[in-house]
Amino acid sequence: MALLLRRKPPCFPLPILNPRPLLLPLCSPTTPIDAPIHPYPPHYPSLSRSYSTQTPKFPEYEMPSVTWGAIQGRKERLVSRVIISDYLKSIGVVPDELEVVELPSTVDVMRERVDFLLRLGLSVDDLNAYPLALACSLRKNIIPVLAYLEKVGVPRGKLAEFIRSYPQVLHASVVVELVPVVRFLRGLDVERVDVPYVLQRFPELLGFKLEGTMSTSVAYLVSIGVWPRDIGPMVTQYPFFLGMRVGTTIKPLVEYLISLGIPKLIVARMLEKRPYILGYDLEETVKPNVDALLSFGIRKEALPSVIAQYPPLLGLPLKAKLSTQQYFFSLKLRIDPDGFARIVEKMPQIVSLNQNLILKPVEFLRGRAIPNEDVARMVVKCPQLLALRIEFMKNSYYFFKSEMKRPVHELYEFPEYFTYSLESRIKPRYQRLAAKGIRCSLEWFLNCSDQRFEERLQGDYIDGDAPGPCFVMGGKLEMPGSEMVSDDEKDESDDEVLYRRTVSL
């Protein structure tokens, strides 16, 4: 019987499988899960050198030696949570808010977190104020955030205060949340050295979205005339406006100021110099202060000038200050309420001026045999007298009497004489007048620019004294001779002409 020989099917070599289990470094029984190969991400090489685990100088920045531990079952996790809760209660921390968050598997991990935060400068009260800080991993959250804050310039000694002010930053991602905010500030022309100052004043900035409140507030301010280059200094001075909503806070305040007669361009200049005005509450502070000015006799048409000269009065307890100063002026200076209102219109800073300083110039004038009634009229006409230093007034008065030899009643008519510099204006101009033998009033040769003074000296006659500029409600700043407009001015817009002619804030 013949045997049937069948061909064997072809044999292909199979890959040899390694029977040994694959060992993952992070899951090794001898290597903690939280212990990284590199203590910091590769994009922070300088930080890894500064805060290496081998640096004994700053133990609070060492990477944790105890981690989340081994994977546990449901029963083991419940037991660990009870143990951790008992530990937190033993040190005075109330763990109620931690019931809904994931906690480490061993109490040693929690103990190391608590020790780290306490060595950083926080207290048990701080942990009770925000217990969720204990849910942050040292390796994944706390250390990278603190390292980045120190990198941008926040001093190490201020980190505890920073965390105390805004503990939510511990949950932030350095790359996704913190870095974009710092880049945004630099893009607004905030100086690098000012970035840590801005963040310490308003740490909540690190929690804002770039495309949200910050961008819209900046865009609105630029739209009303704020120079983009001035946004950076504004942020440095008052970073809180970056967190204000345009529709409910910034825009209503700006529109109210414009409704009072202050031109939009002047409002923009006010905000550039004093951005903290945006922090004044419109309904609780600004509107009641405007009503107080009107109730004390300030004319409605003078409100734009008063606010533009001294914007901080919008945020003062103005009614109480006006009452105190009005009574003081009536008692000590014998100035009636109407005269006091005219003083506030010309120099609104008077509401904050110290009363002892106010009396010194008044006593000086009275000591020169000037009657009280004339002193009062001089103060109403030129309130700036009350802010002068007595030494300057003495020197100017001595020159007036000994060199100029003029009667005292000329000072009654032009008390602004004391506000001019003796060495740079009064002496040189008077000497030139004396050399030409010109006799004129104090106002004629003092209340003009150098160019105008030269024109007057070269003229064949003495022209009359021209009135000074006045701020008219409605936004237009009327200047003497404004009917004479040059060809260049005709080509300019109204806002450009207004800005160029506006009295400096």
C-alpha positions as CSV (number, residue, x, y, z in Angstrom):
1,M,0.0,0.0,0.0
2,A,1.5,3.2,-1.1
3,L,1.8,5.9,1.4
4,L,0.5,9.3,0.5
5,L,3.0,11.9,1.3
6,R,1.6,15.3,2.1
7,R,3.6,18.5,2.0
8,K,3.9,20.3,5.2
9,P,2.5,23.8,5.2
10,P,5.2,26.5,5.2
11,C,6.4,27.6,8.5
12,F,6.9,31.3,9.2
13,P,9.1,32.4,12.1
14,L,7.1,33.9,15.0
15,P,8.4,36.8,17.1
16,I,9.9,35.8,20.3
17,L,8.0,37.4,23.2
18,N,9.8,38.5,26.3
19,P,8.3,36.6,29.2
20,R,9.6,39.3,31.6
21,P,7.0,41.9,32.6
22,L,7.5,45.5,31.3
23,L,8.6,47.7,34.2
24,L,7.5,51.3,34.1
25,P,9.7,53.7,36.0
26,L,6.8,55.6,37.4
27,C,5.1,52.4,38.6
28,S,8.1,50.6,40.0
29,P,7.6,49.4,43.6
30,T,10.8,51.3,44.6
31,T,10.1,54.5,42.7
32,P,7.4,56.9,43.9
33,I,4.8,57.8,41.3
34,D,5.3,61.6,41.9
35,A,9.1,61.4,41.6
36,P,10.0,62.7,38.1
37,I,13.0,61.9,36.1
38,H,13.5,65.7,35.7
39,P,12.2,67.8,38.5
40,Y,10.9,70.5,36.1
41,P,9.6,70.5,32.5
42,P,12.2,70.9,29.8
43,H,11.0,74.4,29.0
44,Y,12.2,75.6,32.4
45,P,15.8,74.6,32.4
46,S,16.9,77.5,34.6
47,L,14.3,76.6,37.2
48,S,15.5,73.0,37.3
49,R,19.0,74.3,38.1
50,S,17.7,76.8,40.7
51,Y,15.3,74.4,42.5
52,S,17.0,71.1,42.1
53,T,16.1,68.3,44.6
54,Q,19.8,68.3,45.5
55,T,19.7,71.9,46.8
56,P,19.7,71.9,50.6
57,K,19.4,75.7,50.8
58,F,15.7,75.8,50.0
59,P,14.1,72.7,51.4
60,E,10.6,74.1,50.7
61,Y,11.2,73.7,47.0
62,E,12.4,70.1,47.1
63,M,10.3,67.6,45.2
64,P,8.1,65.4,47.3
65,S,9.6,62.1,48.6
66,V,6.1,60.6,49.3
67,T,3.5,60.4,46.5
68,W,0.0,59.3,46.0
69,G,1.0,55.8,46.7
70,A,-0.2,52.5,45.4
71,I,-3.5,52.0,43.7
72,Q,-6.2,51.1,46.2
73,G,-9.6,49.6,46.1
74,R,-12.8,51.5,47.2
75,K,-12.6,50.2,50.7
76,E,-8.9,51.2,51.1
77,R,-9.6,54.7,49.7
78,L,-12.4,55.2,52.3
79,V,-10.1,54.2,55.1
80,S,-7.3,56.5,53.8
81,R,-9.7,59.4,53.6
82,V,-10.8,58.9,57.2
83,I,-7.2,58.8,58.3
84,I,-6.3,62.0,56.4
85,S,-9.4,63.8,57.8
86,D,-8.4,62.9,61.3
87,Y,-4.9,64.2,60.7
88,L,-6.2,67.5,59.3
89,K,-8.5,67.9,62.3
90,S,-5.6,67.2,64.6
91,I,-3.7,70.2,63.2
92,G,-6.7,72.5,63.2
93,V,-7.8,72.3,59.5
94,V,-11.5,71.7,58.8
95,P,-11.6,69.1,56.0
96,D,-15.3,69.5,55.1
97,E,-14.6,71.0,51.7
98,L,-12.2,68.2,50.8
99,E,-15.0,65.6,50.8
100,V,-15.8,66.2,47.1
101,V,-12.2,66.2,45.8
102,E,-9.7,63.4,45.3
103,L,-7.2,63.0,48.1
104,P,-3.9,61.1,48.2
105,S,-3.9,57.5,49.2
106,T,-1.7,58.0,52.3
107,V,-1.6,60.4,55.1
108,D,2.2,60.9,54.5
109,V,1.5,62.6,51.2
110,M,-1.0,65.0,52.9
111,R,1.5,65.7,55.7
112,E,4.2,66.6,53.3
113,R,1.8,69.0,51.5
114,V,0.9,70.7,54.7
115,D,4.5,71.0,55.8
116,F,5.4,72.5,52.5
117,L,2.7,75.2,52.6
118,L,3.5,76.0,56.3
119,R,7.2,76.4,55.5
120,L,6.3,78.6,52.6
121,G,4.7,81.1,55.1
122,L,1.0,80.1,55.1
123,S,-0.8,79.5,58.4
124,V,-3.4,77.0,59.5
125,D,-6.0,79.9,59.2
126,D,-4.9,80.4,55.6
127,L,-5.5,76.7,54.9
128,N,-8.9,76.9,56.5
129,A,-9.7,79.9,54.4
130,Y,-9.0,77.8,51.2
131,P,-8.7,74.1,52.1
132,L,-8.7,73.2,48.4
133,A,-5.1,74.1,48.3
134,L,-4.4,70.8,50.0
135,A,-5.9,69.0,47.0
136,C,-3.1,70.4,44.7
137,S,-0.2,68.1,43.9
138,L,3.2,69.4,44.9
139,R,4.8,68.1,41.7
140,K,2.1,68.9,39.2
141,N,0.6,72.1,40.7
142,I,2.3,73.9,43.6
143,I,6.0,73.8,42.7
144,P,5.7,74.7,39.0
145,V,3.4,77.6,39.8
146,L,5.6,79.0,42.5
147,A,8.7,78.5,40.4
148,Y,7.1,80.5,37.5
149,L,6.0,83.3,39.8
150,E,9.5,83.7,41.1
151,K,10.8,83.5,37.5
152,V,8.7,86.5,36.4
153,G,10.0,88.5,39.4
154,V,7.7,87.9,42.4
155,P,10.1,87.8,45.4
156,R,10.3,84.5,47.3
157,G,9.4,86.3,50.5
158,K,6.2,87.5,48.9
159,L,5.0,84.2,47.6
160,A,3.0,83.4,50.7
161,E,1.2,86.7,50.6
162,F,0.5,86.1,46.9
163,I,-1.0,82.7,47.6
164,R,-2.9,84.1,50.5
165,S,-4.5,86.8,48.2
166,Y,-5.2,84.4,45.3
167,P,-4.9,80.8,46.3
168,Q,-6.8,79.6,43.2
169,V,-3.5,80.2,41.3
170,L,-2.3,76.9,42.6
171,H,-4.7,75.1,40.3
172,A,-3.6,77.0,37.2
173,S,-1.5,75.5,34.4
174,V,1.7,77.4,33.9
175,V,1.8,77.0,30.1
176,V,-2.0,77.3,29.4
177,E,-3.0,80.1,31.8
178,L,-0.1,81.9,33.5
179,V,2.3,82.4,30.6
180,P,-0.3,83.9,28.2
181,V,-1.4,86.5,30.8
182,V,2.2,87.6,31.4
183,R,2.7,87.9,27.6
184,F,-0.5,89.9,27.4
185,L,0.8,92.4,29.9
186,R,4.1,92.7,28.1
187,G,2.2,93.3,24.9
188,L,0.4,96.2,26.6
189,D,3.9,97.9,27.2
190,V,4.0,97.0,30.8
191,E,7.7,97.0,31.7
192,R,9.3,93.7,32.6
193,V,10.3,95.0,36.0
194,D,6.7,96.1,36.6
195,V,5.1,92.8,35.8
196,P,5.6,91.3,39.4
197,Y,4.3,94.6,40.9
198,V,1.2,94.4,38.7
199,L,0.6,90.7,39.6
200,Q,1.1,91.3,43.3
201,R,-1.4,94.2,43.3
202,F,-4.0,92.3,41.3
203,P,-3.2,88.6,41.3
204,E,-6.7,87.8,40.0
205,L,-5.4,88.8,36.6
206,L,-3.9,85.3,36.3
207,G,-7.4,83.9,36.3
208,F,-8.8,86.1,33.5
209,K,-9.2,84.9,29.9
210,L,-7.4,87.1,27.4
211,E,-10.3,87.2,24.9
212,G,-12.7,88.3,27.7
213,T,-12.7,91.3,30.0
214,M,-9.1,92.4,29.7
215,S,-9.2,92.7,25.9
216,T,-12.6,94.5,25.8
217,S,-11.7,97.0,28.5
218,V,-8.4,98.0,26.7
219,A,-10.2,98.2,23.3
220,Y,-12.9,100.5,24.7
221,L,-10.4,102.9,26.3
222,V,-8.5,103.1,23.1
223,S,-11.7,103.8,21.2
224,I,-12.5,106.9,23.4
225,G,-9.0,108.4,22.7
226,V,-6.6,106.9,25.2
227,W,-3.2,106.5,23.5
228,P,-2.3,102.8,23.2
229,R,1.2,103.5,24.4
230,D,-0.3,104.8,27.7
231,I,-2.2,101.6,28.4
232,G,1.0,100.0,29.9
233,P,1.6,102.8,32.5
234,M,-2.1,102.8,33.3
235,V,-2.0,99.1,34.0
236,T,1.1,99.6,36.2
237,Q,-0.6,102.3,38.2
238,Y,-4.1,100.8,38.4
239,P,-4.3,97.2,37.0
240,F,-7.8,96.6,38.4
241,F,-9.5,98.2,35.4
242,L,-8.5,95.1,33.3
243,G,-11.0,93.2,35.4
244,M,-13.8,95.7,34.9
245,R,-16.7,95.1,32.6
246,V,-17.1,97.7,29.9
247,G,-20.9,97.7,29.8
248,T,-21.6,97.9,33.5
249,T,-18.6,99.8,34.9
250,I,-16.3,101.7,32.5
251,K,-18.7,102.9,29.8
252,P,-21.4,104.3,32.1
253,L,-18.8,106.3,34.0
254,V,-17.2,107.7,30.9
255,E,-20.6,108.6,29.4
256,Y,-21.6,110.4,32.6
257,L,-18.5,112.5,32.6
258,I,-19.1,113.5,29.0
259,S,-22.7,114.4,29.8
260,L,-21.4,116.9,32.4
261,G,-19.7,118.8,29.6
262,I,-16.2,117.3,29.7
263,P,-15.0,116.6,26.2
264,K,-14.3,113.0,25.4
265,L,-10.6,113.8,24.6
266,I,-10.2,115.4,28.0
267,V,-11.8,112.4,29.7
268,A,-9.2,110.2,27.9
269,R,-6.4,112.4,29.2
270,M,-7.8,112.2,32.7
271,L,-7.9,108.4,32.6
272,E,-4.3,108.3,31.2
273,K,-3.0,110.3,34.1
274,R,-5.3,108.9,36.8
275,P,-6.7,105.5,35.8
276,Y,-7.9,104.9,39.4
277,I,-10.9,107.1,38.5
278,L,-12.4,104.0,36.9
279,G,-12.6,102.5,40.3
280,Y,-15.0,105.1,41.6
281,D,-18.6,103.8,42.0
282,L,-20.8,105.9,39.7
283,E,-24.0,105.7,41.7
284,E,-22.6,105.6,45.3
285,T,-19.8,108.1,44.9
286,V,-19.5,110.1,41.6
287,K,-23.1,111.3,41.2
288,P,-23.5,112.2,44.9
289,N,-20.2,114.2,44.7
290,V,-21.4,116.1,41.7
291,D,-24.7,116.9,43.5
292,A,-22.7,118.1,46.5
293,L,-20.7,120.5,44.3
294,L,-23.9,122.0,42.9
295,S,-25.5,122.3,46.4
296,F,-22.5,124.3,47.7
297,G,-22.8,126.9,45.0
298,I,-20.5,125.7,42.2
299,R,-22.1,126.7,38.9
300,K,-23.1,124.0,36.5
301,E,-21.1,125.5,33.7
302,A,-18.0,125.4,35.9
303,L,-18.3,121.6,36.7
304,P,-16.2,120.5,33.7
305,S,-13.3,122.8,34.7
306,V,-13.5,121.8,38.3
307,I,-13.4,118.0,37.6
308,A,-10.7,118.3,34.9
309,Q,-8.5,120.3,37.3
310,Y,-8.9,117.9,40.2
311,P,-10.4,114.5,39.2
312,P,-9.8,112.8,42.6
313,L,-12.6,114.9,44.1
314,L,-15.0,112.5,42.4
315,G,-13.9,109.8,44.9
316,L,-13.6,111.8,48.1
317,P,-16.2,112.1,50.9
318,L,-16.9,115.4,49.3
319,K,-19.9,116.7,51.1
320,A,-18.2,116.4,54.5
321,K,-15.0,118.0,53.2
322,L,-16.9,120.9,51.6
323,S,-18.8,121.5,54.8
324,T,-15.7,121.6,56.9
325,Q,-13.8,123.9,54.6
326,Q,-16.7,126.2,54.1
327,Y,-17.1,126.7,57.8
328,F,-13.4,127.2,58.2
329,F,-13.2,129.9,55.5
330,S,-16.2,131.7,57.0
331,L,-14.7,131.6,60.5
332,K,-11.0,132.3,59.9
333,L,-10.8,134.0,56.6
334,R,-14.2,135.8,56.7
335,I,-15.2,134.5,53.2
336,D,-18.9,134.0,52.6
337,P,-20.3,130.8,51.0
338,D,-20.5,132.4,47.6
339,G,-16.9,133.4,47.8
340,F,-16.0,129.9,48.9
341,A,-17.8,128.5,45.8
342,R,-15.7,130.8,43.5
343,I,-12.6,129.6,45.2
344,V,-13.5,125.9,44.6
345,E,-14.2,126.7,41.0
346,K,-10.7,128.2,40.5
347,M,-8.8,125.8,42.7
348,P,-10.8,122.6,43.6
349,Q,-7.8,121.2,45.4
350,I,-8.7,123.5,48.3
351,V,-11.1,120.8,49.6
352,S,-8.2,118.6,50.5
353,L,-5.7,121.3,51.6
354,N,-4.6,121.3,55.3
355,Q,-6.2,124.1,57.3
356,N,-2.9,124.9,59.1
357,L,-1.2,125.4,55.7
358,I,-4.1,127.7,54.6
359,L,-3.6,130.0,57.5
360,K,0.1,130.7,57.0
361,P,-0.2,132.8,53.8
362,V,-3.2,134.5,55.2
363,E,-1.3,135.5,58.4
364,F,1.6,136.7,56.3
365,L,-0.6,139.0,54.3
366,R,-2.3,140.3,57.4
367,G,1.1,140.9,59.0
368,R,1.9,143.4,56.2
369,A,-1.0,145.6,57.3
370,I,-3.3,144.4,54.6
371,P,-6.9,144.6,55.9
372,N,-8.8,141.4,56.5
373,E,-11.4,142.3,53.8
374,D,-8.7,142.9,51.2
375,V,-7.0,139.6,52.2
376,A,-10.3,137.8,51.7
377,R,-10.8,139.5,48.3
378,M,-7.2,138.5,47.3
379,V,-7.9,134.9,48.2
380,V,-11.1,134.7,46.3
381,K,-9.4,136.2,43.2
382,C,-6.3,134.0,43.5
383,P,-6.8,130.9,45.7
384,Q,-3.4,129.7,44.7
385,L,-2.0,132.1,47.4
386,L,-3.1,129.5,50.0
387,A,-0.7,126.9,48.6
388,L,2.4,129.1,48.5
389,R,5.5,128.8,50.7
390,I,6.0,131.7,53.0
391,E,9.7,132.0,52.1
392,F,8.8,132.7,48.5
393,M,6.2,135.2,49.4
394,K,8.6,137.0,51.7
395,N,11.2,137.4,49.0
396,S,8.7,138.5,46.4
397,Y,7.2,141.1,48.8
398,Y,10.6,142.4,49.8
399,F,11.5,142.9,46.1
400,F,8.1,144.6,45.5
401,K,8.6,147.1,48.3
402,S,12.4,147.8,48.1
403,E,13.2,147.5,44.4
404,M,9.9,148.2,42.6
405,K,8.7,150.7,45.2
406,R,5.1,150.2,44.2
407,P,2.0,150.9,46.4
408,V,0.5,147.9,48.2
409,H,-2.9,148.4,46.6
410,E,-1.5,147.0,43.4
411,L,-1.2,143.6,45.1
412,Y,-4.9,143.9,45.9
413,E,-5.6,144.2,42.2
414,F,-3.2,141.5,41.1
415,P,-2.5,139.0,43.9
416,E,-1.2,136.6,41.3
417,Y,2.1,138.5,41.6
418,F,3.1,136.1,44.4
419,T,2.6,133.0,42.2
420,Y,5.3,134.0,39.7
421,S,9.0,133.1,40.2
422,L,11.0,136.0,41.5
423,E,14.3,134.9,39.8
424,S,13.1,133.7,36.5
425,R,10.2,136.1,35.7
426,I,9.7,139.0,38.0
427,K,13.3,140.3,38.3
428,P,14.4,140.0,34.7
429,R,11.2,141.5,33.3
430,Y,11.1,144.4,35.7
431,Q,14.8,145.2,35.0
432,R,14.1,145.4,31.3
433,L,11.1,147.6,31.9
434,A,13.1,149.9,34.2
435,A,15.9,150.1,31.5
436,K,13.3,151.3,29.0
437,G,11.5,153.6,31.4
438,I,8.2,151.8,31.0
439,R,5.6,152.2,33.7
440,C,2.8,149.6,33.6
441,S,0.7,147.4,35.8
442,L,1.9,144.1,37.3
443,E,-0.5,142.1,35.2
444,W,0.7,143.7,32.0
445,F,4.3,142.5,32.2
446,L,3.8,139.3,34.2
447,N,0.7,137.6,32.9
448,C,2.0,136.9,29.4
449,S,4.4,134.5,27.6
450,D,8.0,135.4,26.9
451,Q,7.2,136.0,23.2
452,R,4.3,138.2,24.1
453,F,6.4,140.2,26.5
454,E,9.0,140.8,23.8
455,E,6.3,142.0,21.5
456,R,5.0,144.4,24.1
457,L,8.5,145.8,24.7
458,Q,9.0,146.5,21.0
459,G,5.5,148.1,20.6
460,D,5.0,151.8,20.4
461,Y,2.1,151.8,22.9
462,I,0.9,149.7,25.9
463,D,-2.0,147.5,24.9
464,G,-4.7,146.6,27.4
465,D,-4.6,143.5,29.5
466,A,-6.2,140.6,27.7
467,P,-8.4,138.1,29.5
468,G,-7.1,134.6,30.2
469,P,-8.5,131.4,28.8
470,C,-11.8,130.1,30.1
471,F,-13.3,126.6,30.1
472,V,-16.8,126.7,28.7
473,M,-19.4,123.9,29.3
474,G,-19.9,121.9,26.1
475,G,-16.3,121.1,25.5
476,K,-14.9,124.0,23.6
477,L,-12.0,125.8,25.2
478,E,-12.3,129.5,24.1
479,M,-9.1,131.4,23.9
480,P,-8.7,135.2,23.5
481,G,-8.5,135.9,19.8
482,S,-9.9,132.5,18.8
483,E,-11.7,134.2,15.9
484,M,-8.3,134.5,14.3
485,V,-7.7,131.0,12.9
486,S,-4.6,130.1,10.9
487,D,-4.7,128.0,7.8
488,D,-3.2,125.1,9.6
489,E,-6.0,125.1,12.1
490,K,-8.7,125.0,9.4
491,D,-7.4,121.6,8.3
492,E,-7.5,120.1,11.8
493,S,-10.5,118.4,13.3
494,D,-12.3,119.8,16.3
495,D,-10.8,117.2,18.6
496,E,-7.3,118.1,17.5
497,V,-7.8,121.8,17.9
498,L,-9.4,121.2,21.3
499,Y,-6.5,119.0,22.5
500,R,-3.9,121.5,21.4
501,R,-5.7,124.3,23.1
502,T,-6.7,122.5,26.3
503,V,-5.3,123.7,29.6
504,S,-2.8,121.0,30.8
505,L,-4.2,118.7,33.4
